[in-house]
Amino acid sequence: MATTGPSCVVLRQLAATLAYRAAKVLRDPPPEFGSQEVESRPDGARDVNSTATPARSGS
């Protein structure tokens, strides 16, 4: 199996981009980013309420 073909180059670029963006997000997060409140429901499921601003859809 060749490791320098076009598909391998694309996968390598994709992996590098994802790693870069993940590291960028984790670098210096705001203090409130990690705070969460977990509430138990009667059926045993848990709701997680994050204090982070939700992403907007549309616009």
C-alpha positions in Angstrom: 0.0 0.0 0.0 1.5 3.3 -1.0 1.7 6.0 1.7 2.2 9.0 -0.6 -0.8 8.7 -2.9 -3.3 11.5 -3.2 -5.8 10.0 -0.8 -3.1 9.6 1.8 -2.0 13.2 1.4 -5.6 14.4 1.9 -6.1 12.2 5.0 -2.8 13.5 6.4 -3.9 17.1 5.8 -7.3 16.4 7.4 -5.7 14.9 10.5 -3.3 17.8 10.8 -6.1 20.4 10.4 -8.2 18.6 13.0 -5.3 18.4 15.5 -4.5 22.1 15.0 -8.1 23.2 15.5 -8.6 20.9 18.6 -5.4 22.3 20.1 -6.5 25.9 19.3 -9.8 25.3 21.1 -8.2 23.8 24.2 -5.6 26.5 24.5 -6.5 29.2 27.1 -10.3 28.5 27.4 -12.3 31.1 29.4 -12.7 30.2 33.1 -16.5 29.5 32.8 -15.9 27.1 29.9 -15.6 24.0 32.1 -18.4 24.7 34.6 -21.4 22.4 34.3 -24.4 21.5 36.3 -25.7 18.0 36.1 -29.3 17.4 37.0 -30.8 13.9 37.5 -34.2 13.2 36.1 -36.6 10.6 37.5 -36.0 8.2 34.7 -32.3 8.1 35.6 -31.1 10.1 32.6 -29.0 13.2 33.3 -29.2 16.6 31.7 -26.0 18.6 31.4 -26.4 22.4 31.5 -23.3 24.0 30.3 -22.6 27.7 31.0 -20.9 28.1 27.7 -22.7 30.2 25.0 -24.5 27.8 22.7 -23.8 28.1 19.0 -26.3 30.0 16.9 -27.9 28.4 13.9 -28.9 30.4 10.9 -27.9 34.0 10.3 
